[in-house]
Amino acid sequence: MSLGFKCIDIGLDKLEEAAAIHAASYPADHVSGSMGHDLIVEYYSGFLTGKNFFLGCVSEDSITELMGVVVFGKGMPLNITEFKSKNRSKLIKFFLSNPRVFFRFLLKRFAGYIQKSDRFDEAENIILSIVVRENVVGAGSFLMGLVDDYCATNNVCKLGLYVSCSNVRALNFYYKTGFKVRAFVSGQYYMEKNFRVSE
């Protein structure tokens, strides 16, 4: 079911647009949503290679405007570590110029040290991000369908993601699309969806 959308591969030509949708989809005090357009582009560019998939959707009526994106696959933690290492000075500058975001980041880190995190085995395949343009109905379901199709046809037995405990809208969406909470980790839920693997 197309839901009125078409799938496209995200490349360098669409990173600027993907970064704008990402920034608009997260609250102002969220690190990855507020770190500035150039850093978000840099962040996303690290997922254009390797074992990752960076897909977008466009309307069947207007195929030039990006409606949403999803990034998923293997090796997400390594890519994030590389981004942090490569952009350490830019991130420090960002935090110093955004004390509210920095304070929230520190609180989250502190909570992670004092709260007991659940032990769990993280799925090999992780959804890093799924974001859609505001007021676009059905794009999130379409993108999740692309991920489900990939997992079902490539014998992926489980798919994981992390979502903030306070992000009720995202939690509801993931519940409706078959994810279940498996663990609590530093103010986030780790959620998983299982797939039937053919013998």
C-alpha positions as CSV (number, residue, x, y, z in Angstrom):
1,M,0.0,0.0,0.0
2,S,1.6,3.3,-1.1
3,L,-0.5,5.7,1.1
4,G,0.1,8.2,-1.7
5,F,3.9,8.2,-1.3
6,K,6.9,7.0,-3.2
7,C,10.2,5.8,-1.7
8,I,13.5,7.4,-2.6
9,D,17.1,6.8,-1.5
10,I,18.5,9.8,0.4
11,G,21.8,11.1,-1.0
12,L,23.9,14.2,-0.5
13,D,21.3,16.2,-2.6
14,K,18.6,15.6,-0.1
15,L,20.5,16.0,3.2
16,E,19.7,19.7,3.6
17,E,16.0,19.0,3.3
18,A,16.2,15.9,5.6
19,A,18.0,18.0,8.2
20,A,15.3,20.7,8.1
21,I,12.6,18.1,8.7
22,H,14.6,16.5,11.6
23,A,15.1,19.9,13.3
24,A,11.4,20.7,13.0
25,S,10.4,17.3,14.4
26,Y,12.2,17.5,17.7
27,P,11.6,19.9,20.6
28,A,13.9,22.9,21.1
29,D,15.6,21.3,24.1
30,H,16.5,18.1,22.3
31,V,20.2,17.7,21.4
32,S,20.0,16.4,17.9
33,G,17.0,18.6,17.0
34,S,18.6,21.8,18.2
35,M,22.2,21.5,17.3
36,G,21.9,23.6,14.2
37,H,21.4,22.9,10.6
38,D,25.0,22.3,9.6
39,L,25.7,19.9,12.4
40,I,22.5,17.9,11.7
41,V,23.6,17.7,8.0
42,E,27.0,16.4,9.3
43,Y,25.3,14.0,11.6
44,Y,23.1,12.5,8.9
45,S,25.9,12.4,6.4
46,G,27.5,9.7,8.5
47,F,24.7,7.3,7.7
48,L,25.0,7.5,3.9
49,T,27.5,4.7,3.9
50,G,28.1,1.3,5.5
51,K,25.4,-1.1,6.6
52,N,22.7,1.7,6.9
53,F,19.6,2.6,4.9
54,F,18.6,6.2,4.6
55,L,15.2,6.3,2.8
56,G,12.8,9.1,2.2
57,C,9.3,9.5,0.9
58,V,7.8,12.0,-1.5
59,S,4.2,12.5,-2.5
60,E,3.1,10.8,-5.6
61,D,1.6,14.1,-6.7
62,S,4.7,16.2,-6.1
63,I,7.9,14.1,-6.2
64,T,10.3,17.0,-5.6
65,E,9.5,17.8,-1.9
66,L,10.6,15.4,0.8
67,M,7.8,14.4,3.2
68,G,9.9,12.3,5.7
69,V,12.9,10.2,6.2
70,V,14.0,7.0,8.1
71,V,17.5,5.9,9.0
72,F,18.0,2.3,10.1
73,G,20.4,-0.6,9.8
74,K,23.5,-1.9,11.6
75,G,26.4,-0.1,13.2
76,M,24.5,2.9,14.5
77,P,26.4,3.3,17.8
78,L,29.7,3.3,15.9
79,N,28.5,6.0,13.5
80,I,27.3,8.1,16.4
81,T,30.6,7.7,18.2
82,E,32.5,8.8,15.0
83,F,30.3,11.8,14.6
84,K,30.9,12.9,18.2
85,S,34.7,12.4,17.9
86,K,34.9,14.2,14.5
87,N,32.8,17.2,15.7
88,R,33.9,17.4,19.4
89,S,34.8,21.1,19.2
90,K,31.6,22.1,17.4
91,L,29.5,20.1,19.9
92,I,31.2,21.8,22.8
93,K,30.6,25.2,21.2
94,F,26.9,24.2,20.6
95,F,26.5,23.2,24.3
96,L,28.1,26.4,25.6
97,S,25.8,28.6,23.5
98,N,22.7,26.5,24.5
99,P,22.8,26.2,28.3
100,R,19.2,24.9,28.5
101,V,20.0,22.0,26.2
102,F,23.3,21.4,28.0
103,F,21.6,21.4,31.4
104,R,19.0,18.9,30.1
105,F,21.8,16.7,28.7
106,L,23.6,16.7,32.0
107,L,20.5,15.8,33.9
108,K,19.9,12.9,31.6
109,R,23.5,11.7,32.0
110,F,23.2,12.1,35.8
111,A,19.9,10.2,35.9
112,G,21.5,7.5,33.9
113,Y,24.2,7.0,36.6
114,I,21.8,6.9,39.5
115,Q,18.9,5.1,37.9
116,K,19.1,1.4,37.3
117,S,19.1,0.6,33.6
118,D,17.7,-2.7,32.5
119,R,20.0,-5.3,31.0
120,F,19.1,-6.4,27.5
121,D,20.5,-7.6,24.2
122,E,20.2,-4.8,21.7
123,A,19.0,-5.8,18.2
124,E,21.6,-5.8,15.5
125,N,19.3,-3.6,13.3
126,I,18.2,-0.3,14.9
127,I,16.0,2.5,13.7
128,L,18.0,5.7,14.4
129,S,15.4,8.2,13.3
130,I,12.1,8.4,11.6
131,V,10.8,12.0,11.1
132,V,8.1,13.5,8.9
133,R,7.2,16.9,7.8
134,E,4.6,18.6,10.0
135,N,0.9,18.0,9.1
136,V,1.8,15.2,6.5
137,V,-0.6,12.3,7.3
138,G,0.6,8.8,6.6
139,A,4.2,9.4,5.9
140,G,5.4,7.8,9.1
141,S,3.3,4.7,8.5
142,F,4.7,4.5,4.9
143,L,8.3,4.8,6.1
144,M,7.7,2.2,8.8
145,G,6.3,-0.1,6.2
146,L,9.5,0.3,4.2
147,V,11.5,-0.8,7.2
148,D,9.1,-3.7,7.9
149,D,9.4,-4.9,4.3
150,Y,13.2,-4.8,4.4
151,C,13.2,-6.8,7.7
152,A,10.7,-9.4,6.4
153,T,12.5,-10.0,3.1
154,N,16.0,-10.1,4.7
155,N,15.4,-12.5,7.6
156,V,15.8,-9.8,10.2
157,C,14.5,-11.4,13.4
158,K,14.2,-8.3,15.5
159,L,14.4,-4.5,15.1
160,G,15.1,-2.1,17.9
161,L,14.8,1.6,18.6
162,Y,15.2,4.1,21.5
163,V,12.6,6.7,22.3
164,S,12.3,9.3,25.1
165,C,9.9,8.3,27.9
166,S,8.3,11.7,27.6
167,N,7.6,11.4,23.8
168,V,4.1,10.1,24.1
169,R,3.2,10.7,20.4
170,A,6.2,8.6,19.3
171,L,5.5,5.9,21.9
172,N,1.9,5.5,20.7
173,F,3.0,5.3,17.0
174,Y,5.6,2.6,17.8
175,Y,3.1,0.6,19.9
176,K,0.6,0.7,17.0
177,T,3.2,-0.5,14.6
178,G,4.1,-3.6,16.7
179,F,7.0,-2.4,19.0
180,K,7.1,-3.4,22.6
181,V,9.1,-1.9,25.5
182,R,12.0,-4.2,26.4
183,A,14.1,-2.0,28.7
184,F,14.6,1.4,30.3
185,V,17.9,3.1,29.6
186,S,18.7,6.7,30.9
187,G,15.3,8.3,30.4
188,Q,14.6,6.3,27.3
189,Y,12.7,3.2,26.4
190,Y,14.4,0.6,24.3
191,M,11.7,-1.0,22.1
192,E,11.7,-4.0,19.9
193,K,9.7,-5.5,17.1
194,N,10.0,-9.2,16.2
195,F,9.7,-10.7,12.7
196,R,9.2,-14.2,11.5
197,V,12.3,-15.6,10.0
198,S,12.0,-18.1,7.2
199,E,13.9,-21.4,7.6
